[in-house]
Amino acid sequence: MLAEPCDVDGRPGSVLGCRAVILLRMGSGARLGARFGDVAAIAAALLLAPGLRADERTQRLTERLAQEASAFAHLAPQLVGEETLHQRALKAPPRFKPRIGEAARERPKPTWQERTLVSEYTLALFSGDAAAGGAGTFHELRQVTSVDGRKIEDSKKAQELLAKAVTATDDQRRLQLLKDFERHGLIGAVTGVGPMLLLFSGRELPKYEIQYLREEYQGAERMLVFSYRQLDGEGLRVFEARKRTDSGEAAPPTRMQIYGEIWVREADYLPVRITMAASQGEGATLFREEARVDYAMSDWGALVPQTAEHRELRAGNPVVENRFEYAPFHKFGASSDIQFQAAPGKP
């Protein structure tokens, strides 16, 4: 998850008044570590790892998570879909605004800003650029087509630009798309929410304590809910631009362990919802990140995000709220000339 609570030029764009970057790294462990034929062996090894309960429900969950993370990592870079992002964020008042009389004695209050961005959306595996998190890091890529109802790019052209970035031999095109997305006036702009499933690849699963919690219902369908808590690994890394060392260099990031819930269908343990939270501090210094992704099975046999939500809270109060909605995904080939493939069994 990558969040930047201020404008790209460094001016205050939120109640924080500074630039912060939050990174939840999701690497390629699912793609490299969990092949379909190896799922049973991986799950058996996972159950011997500390923190994982060796009961039947947890075993079935770990098997299905490893399988679906692997399938997602294989399929997602071949898909493109339309994403609609609606953001509601608290924006700090200008540093200087001439006022007279009674208004001059009142402290300016932050105001809520709302934005809606529509983008062509895909997922790409970065080859190794340190600025993108290093080798084997997945990132969401977007080519914005409209901002607050104002069209700025043709959808077909946006799809072609995404395809060229995904199939490029280096990370430069992909990095440029990440930078371009930051320039649309968002506060706390979030990436990395949709592929949350990759947190539970075969390589990553031993880093979590997983326990069965309860039953829930989605409509008439019964769900099983499991909790997870990170025991090891990078977790959420928070960079604060204004924090400096004695030598004037950027301070190292603060790391926060993540926790949340995994919802699966009781009938087949298919993951349908993943939540995530991480926090640090308390009282007035409390900083908290929350996210939720709902998944649906695609026509190509792998899960894809359907909706997602993200909130950033300071001192217990929300300062950024994002909601993502995804239109049906299409599959394209390796060529930059977009040729969408029909779903299996469809003309």
PyMOL commands that set and color helices and strands:
alter all, ss='L'
color gray80, all
select helices_A, chain A and resi 29-33+36-46+56-78+101-105+130-132+155-167+172-181+194-200+205-207+283-285
alter helices_A, ss='H'
color red, helices_A
select strands_A, chain A and resi 20-24+79-91+111-126+137-147+150-151+208-218+221-230+236-240+254-256+259-265+271-280+287-297+303-314+317-326+330-332+340-341
alter strands_A, ss='S'
color yellow, strands_A
deselect
rebuild
show_as cartoon
